[in-house]
């Protein structure tokens, strides 16, 4: 047998192996098709279809003998002696492997490969070992080259397997390239594969379109595009560590480039960032306008006059609306800036009192009204046929601010005259109070004088002629005297009410323990008459009018002693407790009590719950007490007691009110039906 002598592959084939080393796992499948297992569970063989193209019967017989001796292969062989014959066979069925003689009768093996270009593995066989022929065969598409004189079964087997694997790798590489090209074409973003010197190895159509270079192709240096040198991309690429850069193309489009390191080079991804940047620009503009509206709203909210609103509109319009604005107030003369000839139509429109928005002479005119009255006219220059999107909001803000400023100006005018009017009314009120005080004193004196005369002469008649009068006349005399006395008491009570409005003794720090002891001394006769007892707890020292509070406790304790139950000695308990910044006073008695439905009525002046035959009085005492307590800043009320009697409460603040305590706020009497209450 001849010694095997396999020729070396050219540089192009070695590079192909290096590039497609990752496709090696597919070589086993490409080396031959799997055949069915042998009957009886034998080992699996691989099917291999071989086409032998050789005009030498001896050489063909040798190839057949070698091929059929391969273990684990099920070889099917076809034969052809001419190139044309082999080409016809290939049009029907493509074999896995072609053993091609270099020198055929009708053509050379090189010519056959160049014309037919078979899609299978090819091993060229020749009778001479010519290196040039081997290189030509490999370039024409053969996977290997063998010399017939040195051919052995092992040499042929190894060459066939190598050719099958190489062809399989070539097909896998071509398929991968086709898929990669399809993928790159389908991607809308630009993709460029660069080698280390930044030369383009591959790119998709989107990259050409985005870069604006339709003639850009593989093998072209990327930085041949001069405008890229003015961006940050070259620095990112030269750094080799990846990164990103924003590119502004000569066509005015913004591209965002992301660079990723790759084996033997870098990958650049490009996408059109123009739309996003335009959206961001619009959003920034909207945010700026919104902030401008907020600032305008704050300025208008602080505006106190319509002139300030006018200035705010003039200053804010150029930035917010990109135009000039004039706010005309009712009754003010038209500005001199509108005296140009082109504004003649506008002036005529304004003098005609516009009733609705209109476009006049390059100005958009909007009348502003409130409740049918004009509050101003807004002029916007150069906004086209319709105002901009912010114009309605701008107009509404101005309208609201104008109405508010007009109200504030009116309030300010009232305030400017308020002090003068208050002083005048205060003087009139003081004169009225003095007249009322004087009238109360005069009325008291003038009313009591005839009462004294009536009472005195009635008593004289009763003393001198009483023995000569019958019982009825005696009774009439008693009624006259009693009526005169009650009238005198009523006048004294009315005078006491009027004195609350007079300038009394200034408030002083008063120990209420001492004051109540003095009150009990004055009530000693009533205590002896009723057999009553009064228990007084610790009381505070407060700043108040001692005269008024003496009257208060005289009325409260006196009522508790006077309105007792028949046959039951009165028991009265007065206590005080501090609650926060106030003092809470409680007065409990065991008297007849007050029904809940009359708890408020008893504080109304001249309101009585009993007849005078049952209990004496004029219905003024508790009304006077309420006025005294409220004048001191407190309040007084009744609550249902837990048992028999009455439970009265009143609260006084620790400190007196800022108002003059001698001028209490009097609650007007409420008209109530005249209902007499008689206890069971």
LUMDO-586782 format. One line per 3 residues: number of its first residue (from 1); for each residue x, y, z of C-alpha. Coordinates in Angstrom, 3 decimals, padded with zeros to 6 digits. Last residue first. Layout:
<atoms>
NUM	X:Y:Z | ... $
</atoms>
This chain:
<atoms>
680	-097.417:069.553:094.393 | -095.365:072.465:093.254 | -097.138:075.395:091.611 $
677	-095.836:076.708:088.323 | -097.238:079.805:086.698 | -096.861:080.128:082.954 $
674	-096.575:083.524:081.312 | -095.381:082.445:077.874 | -091.765:083.255:077.118 $
671	-090.226:086.266:075.399 | -086.440:086.007:075.592 | -084.682:088.783:077.470 $
668	-081.594:090.126:075.671 | -078.282:088.644:076.811 | -076.186:091.353:078.396 $
665	-072.489:091.591:077.613 | -071.072:092.993:080.806 | -069.594:096.509:081.091 $
662	-068.008:096.507:084.561 | -065.708:093.679:083.584 | -064.155:095.897:080.891 $
659	-063.034:093.491:078.197 | -059.825:091.589:078.656 | -061.656:088.877:080.595 $
656	-060.879:088.333:084.274 | -058.204:085.773:085.165 | -058.941:082.483:086.908 $
653	-062.046:082.026:084.762 | -065.415:081.805:086.553 | -067.784:078.825:086.284 $
650	-071.334:078.604:087.633 | -073.373:075.700:088.864 | -076.777:075.334:090.535 $
647	-078.199:072.084:091.928 | -081.723:072.434:093.343 | -083.680:070.337:095.814 $
644	-084.460:066.655:096.250 | -082.158:063.899:094.997 | -079.338:063.490:092.436 $
641	-079.810:067.128:091.402 | -081.026:068.072:087.902 | -078.625:070.713:086.549 $
638	-078.944:074.493:086.530 | -076.735:076.983:084.687 | -074.214:079.818:085.013 $
635	-071.461:081.031:082.667 | -068.159:082.823:083.018 | -066.354:085.824:081.543 $
632	-066.828:088.162:084.566 | -069.679:089.954:082.775 | -071.211:086.501:082.232 $
629	-071.295:085.893:086.001 | -072.815:089.314:086.830 | -075.394:089.108:084.030 $
626	-076.432:085.603:085.083 | -076.836:086.720:088.721 | -079.086:089.653:087.696 $
623	-081.339:087.254:085.791 | -081.314:085.005:088.872 | -082.613:087.848:091.104 $
620	-085.085:089.560:088.763 | -088.227:087.428:089.062 | -090.116:089.980:091.256 $
617	-090.095:088.299:094.663 | -092.261:086.753:097.365 | -093.105:083.051:097.389 $
614	-096.530:081.385:097.628 | -098.819:084.413:097.582 | -096.522:085.976:095.024 $
611	-097.399:083.199:092.614 | -094.785:080.727:091.492 | -092.574:080.041:088.442 $
608	-091.584:083.648:087.846 | -089.992:085.375:084.812 | -089.269:089.102:085.343 $
605	-085.798:088.755:083.780 | -084.968:085.405:082.196 | -082.667:083.166:084.279 $
602	-085.610:081.057:085.596 | -086.507:080.219:081.980 | -083.383:078.137:081.413 $
599	-084.029:075.352:083.947 | -087.805:075.550:083.357 | -088.114:072.267:081.405 $
596	-085.839:070.570:083.964 | -088.234:071.287:086.865 | -086.758:073.613:089.515 $
593	-086.231:072.517:093.125 | -088.548:072.709:096.159 | -085.658:073.114:098.572 $
590	-082.883:070.746:099.642 | -080.012:072.945:098.484 | -076.807:072.595:096.479 $
587	-074.586:075.429:095.175 | -071.585:074.435:093.003 | -068.732:076.727:091.907 $
584	-066.223:075.688:089.202 | -063.068:077.782:089.115 | -061.204:078.196:085.807 $
581	-057.696:077.779:084.375 | -057.855:073.984:084.456 | -060.725:072.978:086.722 $
578	-060.360:074.448:090.233 | -063.046:073.395:092.685 | -065.623:075.463:094.640 $
575	-068.257:074.615:097.259 | -071.538:076.049:098.650 | -073.933:073.801:100.626 $
572	-077.437:074.859:101.650 | -079.861:073.096:104.023 | -083.302:074.657:104.451 $
569	-085.425:073.436:107.396 | -088.244:071.167:106.106 | -091.831:071.934:107.244 $
566	-092.802:073.444:103.913 | -090.117:072.905:101.292 | -087.633:075.719:100.929 $
563	-087.632:078.456:098.285 | -086.479:081.280:100.588 | -083.261:079.706:101.907 $
560	-081.962:078.671:098.437 | -083.186:081.984:097.025 | -081.227:083.912:099.698 $
557	-078.102:081.831:098.973 | -078.228:082.699:095.266 | -079.436:086.300:095.592 $
554	-077.067:087.301:098.412 | -074.253:085.400:096.621 | -074.659:087.464:093.466 $
551	-075.248:090.800:095.265 | -071.942:090.310:097.109 | -070.504:089.376:093.738 $
548	-071.550:092.738:092.282 | -070.148:094.748:095.158 | -066.898:092.775:095.243 $
545	-066.086:093.429:091.556 | -063.630:090.712:090.608 | -060.029:089.476:090.848 $
542	-060.203:086.123:092.556 | -059.377:084.537:095.935 | -060.670:080.987:096.058 $
539	-063.350:079.364:098.265 | -062.952:076.623:100.854 | -066.306:074.978:101.601 $
536	-069.399:076.796:102.887 | -072.215:075.037:104.738 | -075.399:077.100:105.161 $
533	-078.079:076.159:107.702 | -081.719:077.193:107.716 | -084.078:077.710:110.616 $
530	-086.334:079.679:108.275 | -086.683:082.860:110.368 | -083.233:082.592:111.948 $
527	-081.592:082.133:108.571 | -083.638:084.969:107.112 | -082.473:087.280:109.967 $
524	-078.863:086.133:109.449 | -078.888:086.927:105.735 | -076.680:090.030:106.090 $
521	-074.246:088.030:108.228 | -074.319:085.252:105.631 | -073.286:087.786:102.963 $
518	-070.397:089.023:105.131 | -069.210:085.402:105.517 | -069.534:085.014:101.713 $
515	-067.168:087.993:101.133 | -064.600:086.703:103.628 | -064.436:083.281:101.958 $
512	-064.549:084.995:098.535 | -061.181:086.605:099.175 | -061.173:089.517:096.738 $
509	-058.379:090.754:094.479 | -059.899:093.933:093.066 | -062.174:094.873:090.173 $
506	-062.761:098.642:089.761 | -065.752:100.093:091.730 | -068.631:100.827:089.446 $
503	-068.796:102.622:086.107 | -072.455:102.105:085.262 | -073.866:099.305:083.116 $
500	-074.469:096.994:086.087 | -076.182:099.962:087.770 | -079.147:099.513:085.453 $
497	-079.937:096.098:086.888 | -079.762:097.435:090.461 | -082.127:100.286:089.511 $
494	-084.583:097.724:088.181 | -084.355:095.871:091.483 | -084.915:099.080:093.521 $
491	-087.925:099.944:091.361 | -089.361:096.480:091.940 | -088.890:096.837:095.695 $
488	-090.746:100.197:095.671 | -093.543:098.646:093.638 | -093.750:095.804:096.108 $
485	-094.026:098.292:099.000 | -096.732:100.310:097.248 | -098.669:097.129:096.446 $
482	-098.491:095.996:100.074 | -099.756:099.377:101.344 | -102.658:099.409:098.879 $
479	-103.553:095.771:099.586 | -103.537:096.428:103.343 | -105.917:099.408:102.982 $
476	-108.255:097.301:100.827 | -108.330:094.637:103.558 | -109.238:097.227:106.229 $
473	-112.042:098.443:103.975 | -113.352:094.882:103.719 | -113.099:094.361:107.473 $
470	-115.192:097.443:108.338 | -113.699:100.847:108.952 | -114.171:102.990:112.127 $
467	-111.282:101.399:114.043 | -108.997:102.051:111.029 | -109.758:105.750:110.836 $
464	-106.623:107.185:112.416 | -104.103:104.357:111.940 | -105.362:103.123:108.533 $
461	-105.723:106.635:107.233 | -102.181:107.437:108.352 | -100.920:104.140:106.765 $
458	-102.597:105.086:103.497 | -101.083:108.556:103.753 | -097.578:107.120:104.121 $
455	-097.920:104.446:101.455 | -099.318:106.768:098.818 | -096.770:109.497:099.605 $
452	-093.931:106.976:099.565 | -095.178:105.674:096.230 | -095.411:109.248:094.923 $
449	-091.681:109.726:095.714 | -090.559:106.256:094.569 | -091.352:106.912:090.916 $
446	-089.539:110.262:090.737 | -086.458:108.932:092.500 | -086.219:105.727:090.480 $
443	-087.042:107.521:087.259 | -084.341:110.104:087.956 | -081.777:107.432:088.733 $
440	-082.716:105.265:085.768 | -082.943:108.306:083.439 | -079.459:109.414:084.421 $
437	-078.118:105.979:083.733 | -079.964:105.846:080.402 | -078.738:109.290:079.392 $
434	-075.197:108.357:080.332 | -075.502:105.154:078.335 | -076.875:107.040:075.309 $
431	-074.048:109.567:075.458 | -071.554:106.706:075.691 | -073.208:105.001:072.726 $
428	-073.044:108.187:070.638 | -069.354:108.569:071.472 | -068.753:104.942:070.546 $
425	-070.674:105.406:067.305 | -068.514:108.348:066.295 | -065.301:106.588:067.268 $
422	-066.380:103.486:065.384 | -067.210:105.555:062.270 | -063.813:107.231:062.328 $
419	-062.072:103.934:062.918 | -063.997:102.246:060.102 | -063.315:104.862:057.441 $
416	-060.094:103.327:056.146 | -061.452:099.882:056.940 | -064.366:100.398:054.571 $
413	-062.009:101.459:051.820 | -059.858:098.420:052.581 | -062.879:096.152:052.302 $
410	-063.676:097.634:048.889 | -060.085:097.163:047.799 | -060.191:093.583:049.059 $
407	-063.390:092.925:047.089 | -061.817:094.317:043.915 | -058.688:092.239:044.568 $
404	-060.783:089.074:044.857 | -062.653:089.750:041.621 | -059.395:090.588:039.847 $
401	-057.622:087.500:041.234 | -060.425:085.189:040.077 | -060.398:086.722:036.579 $
398	-056.600:086.631:036.386 | -056.487:082.954:037.341 | -059.243:082.173:034.840 $
395	-057.383:083.977:032.037 | -054.133:082.100:032.697 | -056.036:078.808:032.834 $
392	-057.773:079.601:029.539 | -054.468:080.806:027.966 | -052.471:077.708:028.881 $
389	-053.397:075.759:025.759 | -052.623:078.715:023.443 | -055.310:081.150:022.307 $
386	-057.082:080.661:018.978 | -056.708:082.490:015.664 | -053.075:083.209:016.277 $
383	-051.554:084.038:019.691 | -049.894:087.238:018.459 | -050.817:089.580:021.298 $
380	-053.029:088.705:024.262 | -055.424:091.378:025.565 | -057.418:090.784:028.774 $
377	-060.324:093.116:029.572 | -061.318:094.003:033.147 | -063.849:093.636:035.978 $
374	-066.941:094.248:033.871 | -070.259:093.818:035.653 | -072.755:091.049:034.860 $
371	-072.197:089.200:038.109 | -068.466:089.193:037.360 | -067.052:090.022:033.953 $
368	-063.764:089.604:032.091 | -063.739:090.561:028.400 | -061.268:088.526:026.274 $
365	-059.541:090.193:023.294 | -057.051:088.200:021.206 | -054.801:090.735:019.519 $
362	-053.445:090.655:015.944 | -055.874:093.352:014.809 | -058.942:091.895:016.498 $
359	-059.547:088.247:017.477 | -062.659:088.045:019.645 | -063.875:087.052:023.110 $
356	-067.352:088.340:023.981 | -069.133:091.565:024.916 | -066.670:094.144:023.697 $
353	-067.395:097.692:024.939 | -067.350:099.682:021.667 | -064.316:101.634:022.765 $
350	-062.437:098.333:022.888 | -063.331:097.392:019.304 | -062.368:100.810:017.997 $
347	-059.039:100.581:019.791 | -058.427:097.127:018.329 | -059.194:098.287:014.804 $
344	-056.737:101.175:015.204 | -053.974:098.902:016.504 | -052.108:098.747:013.177 $
341	-051.853:102.539:013.215 | -049.896:102.506:016.505 | -051.609:104.079:019.530 $
338	-051.863:100.809:021.443 | -048.630:101.385:023.401 | -050.219:104.573:024.766 $
335	-052.382:102.485:027.079 | -056.184:102.886:026.928 | -057.538:105.100:029.681 $
332	-058.876:103.449:032.874 | -062.626:103.082:033.337 | -062.676:099.319:033.797 $
329	-059.213:097.805:034.093 | -057.189:096.780:031.031 | -054.916:093.748:031.347 $
326	-052.271:093.702:028.629 | -050.442:090.510:027.671 | -047.403:089.877:025.495 $
323	-046.610:086.464:024.054 | -044.745:083.259:024.809 | -047.719:082.116:026.932 $
320	-046.010:081.270:030.215 | -042.750:083.234:029.963 | -044.074:086.247:028.066 $
317	-047.375:086.248:030.064 | -045.948:086.372:033.603 | -044.792:090.025:033.802 $
314	-047.877:091.639:032.242 | -050.302:089.469:034.208 | -048.484:090.177:037.498 $
311	-048.500:093.922:036.788 | -052.271:093.970:036.245 | -052.902:091.846:039.331 $
308	-050.865:094.366:041.356 | -052.940:097.176:039.879 | -056.092:095.270:040.862 $
305	-055.058:095.545:044.503 | -054.151:093.145:047.301 | -052.115:090.650:045.286 $
302	-050.878:087.783:047.469 | -053.111:085.256:045.724 | -052.029:086.696:042.382 $
299	-048.384:086.073:043.203 | -049.099:082.554:044.458 | -051.167:081.786:041.349 $
296	-048.411:083.204:039.124 | -045.811:081.031:040.877 | -048.017:077.976:040.496 $
293	-048.610:078.832:036.832 | -044.869:079.254:036.287 | -044.253:075.927:037.987 $
290	-046.750:074.410:035.569 | -045.044:076.149:032.649 | -041.669:074.822:033.706 $
287	-043.121:071.363:034.229 | -044.756:071.526:030.787 | -041.465:072.627:029.241 $
284	-039.625:069.853:031.051 | -042.257:067.394:029.865 | -041.965:068.697:026.311 $
281	-038.187:068.343:026.429 | -038.524:064.867:027.927 | -040.934:063.904:025.134 $
278	-038.547:065.331:022.531 | -035.687:063.429:024.149 | -037.688:060.217:024.031 $
275	-038.586:060.787:020.379 | -034.971:061.558:019.409 | -033.417:058.546:021.131 $
272	-032.999:056.495:017.957 | -031.183:053.318:018.898 | -027.622:052.165:018.469 $
269	-025.903:049.036:019.773 | -022.134:048.751:019.385 | -020.335:045.432:019.779 $
266	-016.592:045.376:020.470 | -013.536:043.439:019.277 | -011.655:040.148:019.422 $
263	-014.003:038.559:021.917 | -016.613:041.185:022.797 | -016.679:044.391:024.877 $
260	-020.069:046.095:024.984 | -020.782:049.623:023.693 | -024.133:051.381:024.078 $
257	-024.967:054.217:021.676 | -027.932:056.564:022.088 | -028.819:058.451:018.932 $
254	-030.265:061.965:018.682 | -031.441:063.101:015.266 | -030.493:066.478:013.791 $
251	-029.588:065.220:010.296 | -025.889:065.789:011.053 | -026.313:063.195:013.812 $
248	-026.264:064.045:017.521 | -024.729:061.144:019.439 | -025.192:060.214:023.076 $
245	-022.591:057.848:024.531 | -022.519:054.588:026.448 | -020.001:052.287:028.100 $
242	-017.697:049.430:027.259 | -014.269:048.697:028.695 | -012.300:049.101:025.461 $
239	-011.220:052.648:026.281 | -010.758:053.331:022.572 | -014.459:052.657:021.979 $
236	-015.616:054.964:024.786 | -013.258:057.712:023.605 | -014.516:057.360:020.028 $
233	-018.176:057.505:021.190 | -017.957:060.814:023.093 | -018.923:062.883:020.058 $
230	-017.037:065.215:017.696 | -015.189:062.321:016.130 | -018.542:060.825:015.096 $
227	-019.012:063.714:012.634 | -016.065:062.483:010.600 | -017.627:059.151:009.637 $
224	-014.402:057.319:008.800 | -014.497:056.610:012.498 | -016.222:053.302:011.753 $
221	-013.325:052.006:009.637 | -014.855:050.175:006.644 | -014.304:046.427:006.269 $
218	-018.001:045.646:006.472 | -020.173:048.298:004.858 | -021.217:051.958:005.119 $
215	-022.597:053.137:001.769 | -026.023:053.992:003.223 | -024.440:056.336:005.769 $
212	-027.069:058.271:007.766 | -025.878:056.745:011.051 | -029.421:055.585:011.873 $
209	-030.000:054.218:008.367 | -026.688:052.398:008.174 | -027.221:050.918:011.646 $
206	-030.766:049.845:010.706 | -029.376:048.023:007.664 | -027.334:045.697:009.921 $
203	-023.626:045.758:010.610 | -020.632:043.414:010.291 | -016.871:043.495:010.749 $
200	-016.625:047.286:010.931 | -013.089:048.443:011.668 | -012.470:049.737:015.180 $
197	-008.793:048.565:015.224 | -009.860:045.799:017.683 | -012.675:044.511:015.516 $
194	-016.109:046.057:015.357 | -019.552:044.451:015.186 | -022.266:047.038:014.563 $
191	-025.934:046.801:015.553 | -028.552:049.475:014.840 | -031.943:049.143:016.454 $
188	-034.871:048.029:014.299 | -033.678:044.442:014.478 | -035.068:042.313:011.620 $
185	-032.046:042.845:009.334 | -029.673:041.861:012.127 | -031.655:038.701:012.741 $
182	-031.718:037.821:009.065 | -027.958:038.412:008.818 | -027.350:036.336:011.940 $
179	-029.560:033.547:010.617 | -027.674:033.533:007.304 | -024.319:033.640:009.082 $
176	-025.373:030.793:011.353 | -026.498:028.783:008.319 | -023.204:029.483:006.564 $
173	-021.285:028.432:009.664 | -023.325:025.276:010.039 | -022.746:024.455:006.330 $
170	-019.023:025.059:006.676 | -018.900:022.967:009.830 | -020.628:020.115:008.070 $
167	-018.241:020.422:005.132 | -015.269:020.276:007.477 | -016.714:017.284:009.302 $
164	-017.403:015.366:006.092 | -014.000:016.265:004.683 | -012.254:015.171:007.872 $
161	-014.186:011.912:007.940 | -013.348:011.252:004.282 | -009.660:012.091:004.769 $
158	-009.406:009.814:007.809 | -011.076:006.937:005.957 | -009.010:007.415:002.803 $
155	-005.784:007.442:004.778 | -006.903:004.442:006.808 | -007.764:002.434:003.692 $
152	-004.421:003.382:002.042 | -003.599:005.908:-000.716 | 000.036:006.822:-001.462 $
149	-000.103:006.340:-005.237 | -003.502:007.955:-005.470 | -002.402:011.275:-003.988 $
146	-005.062:012.814:-001.740 | -006.613:016.311:-001.448 | -009.189:017.501:001.142 $
143	-012.270:019.704:001.649 | -012.793:020.628:-001.970 | -014.474:023.943:-002.764 $
140	-012.554:025.543:-005.642 | -010.055:027.086:-003.193 | -009.211:023.649:-001.832 $
137	-008.750:022.245:-005.308 | -006.519:025.133:-006.373 | -004.351:024.701:-003.258 $
134	-003.985:020.958:-003.920 | -003.134:021.545:-007.599 | -000.386:023.957:-006.543 $
131	001.046:021.440:-004.074 | 001.366:018.776:-006.795 | 001.522:015.181:-005.588 $
128	000.787:013.337:-008.813 | -001.863:010.690:-009.572 | -004.725:012.778:-008.372 $
125	-007.603:012.411:-005.912 | -009.896:015.297:-004.841 | -012.010:014.756:-001.698 $
122	-015.379:016.528:-001.734 | -017.963:016.961:001.074 | -021.420:017.982:-000.098 $
119	-023.301:020.830:-001.761 | -021.700:020.419:-005.182 | -020.385:023.557:-006.895 $
116	-021.186:022.292:-010.431 | -019.095:024.667:-012.549 | -016.169:025.508:-010.237 $
113	-016.008:022.017:-008.758 | -016.066:020.346:-012.181 | -013.425:022.765:-013.488 $
110	-011.137:021.861:-010.577 | -011.768:018.149:-011.162 | -010.599:018.580:-014.740 $
107	-012.908:018.222:-017.688 | -014.209:015.798:-020.326 | -011.858:012.836:-019.841 $
104	-011.400:013.408:-016.128 | -008.131:014.434:-014.439 | -008.546:015.414:-010.768 $
101	-010.531:012.343:-009.866 | -013.325:013.208:-007.440 | -014.323:011.090:-004.448 $
98	-017.632:012.764:-003.597 | -019.171:012.486:-000.117 | -022.657:012.766:001.423 $
95	-024.413:012.302:-001.887 | -026.834:014.781:-003.530 | -029.597:013.061:-005.452 $
92	-031.160:014.173:-008.733 | -029.176:017.149:-009.973 | -026.070:015.485:-008.589 $
89	-026.504:012.603:-011.021 | -026.480:015.016:-013.954 | -023.278:016.648:-012.704 $
86	-021.669:013.221:-012.361 | -022.454:012.388:-015.989 | -021.097:015.752:-017.134 $
83	-017.881:015.152:-015.191 | -017.345:011.727:-016.753 | -016.689:008.272:-015.300 $
80	-019.591:008.168:-012.817 | -020.209:005.753:-009.953 | -022.647:005.566:-007.006 $
77	-021.818:003.844:-003.722 | -023.913:003.181:-000.609 | -021.850:002.617:002.538 $
74	-023.302:001.258:005.788 | -020.583:002.248:008.192 | -019.735:000.735:011.605 $
71	-016.531:-000.852:010.241 | -014.973:000.459:007.032 | -014.022:-002.380:004.640 $
68	-016.677:-001.457:002.100 | -014.990:001.876:001.466 | -011.549:000.412:000.825 $
65	-012.839:-002.161:-001.674 | -014.938:000.426:-003.496 | -012.019:002.869:-003.708 $
62	-009.776:000.152:-005.155 | -012.434:-000.809:-007.706 | -012.705:002.825:-008.778 $
59	-008.918:003.045:-009.208 | -008.937:-000.036:-011.411 | -011.972:001.120:-013.431 $
56	-010.208:004.446:-014.227 | -012.630:007.137:-015.476 | -013.205:008.473:-011.970 $
53	-016.191:010.172:-010.181 | -017.031:008.079:-007.119 | -020.253:009.233:-005.395 $
50	-020.479:008.118:-001.747 | -023.691:007.721:000.280 | -022.946:007.011:003.964 $
47	-025.310:005.389:006.451 | -024.089:005.037:010.006 | -024.267:001.715:011.841 $
44	-025.971:000.911:015.167 | -024.929:-002.291:016.902 | -027.030:-005.390:016.735 $
41	-030.361:-005.806:018.571 | -031.603:-008.832:016.617 | -032.007:-006.963:013.367 $
38	-029.383:-004.222:012.814 | -030.221:-000.806:014.185 | -031.486:001.743:011.624 $
35	-028.928:003.946:009.948 | -027.534:007.208:011.317 | -026.594:009.755:008.689 $
32	-022.924:010.579:008.288 | -020.194:012.985:009.348 | -022.643:015.799:009.807 $
29	-024.128:014.321:012.978 | -020.732:013.856:014.534 | -019.616:017.286:013.504 $
26	-022.433:019.096:015.318 | -020.503:019.377:018.611 | -017.686:021.078:016.593 $
23	-019.748:024.247:015.910 | -017.867:026.248:018.576 | -014.669:025.771:016.602 $
20	-016.266:027.827:013.867 | -013.901:030.773:013.827 | -010.801:028.640:014.343 $
17	-011.807:026.115:011.745 | -012.557:028.835:009.204 | -009.195:030.414:009.957 $
14	-007.494:027.091:009.234 | -009.396:026.838:005.949 | -008.349:030.317:004.808 $
11	-004.705:029.692:005.727 | -004.473:026.771:003.346 | -004.877:023.189:004.543 $
8	-001.767:020.952:004.515 | -001.738:017.997:002.148 | -002.312:014.444:003.375 $
5	000.371:011.948:002.449 | -000.565:008.384:003.210 | 002.049:005.706:002.384 $
2	001.070:003.542:-000.629 | 000.000:000.000:000.000 $
</atoms>
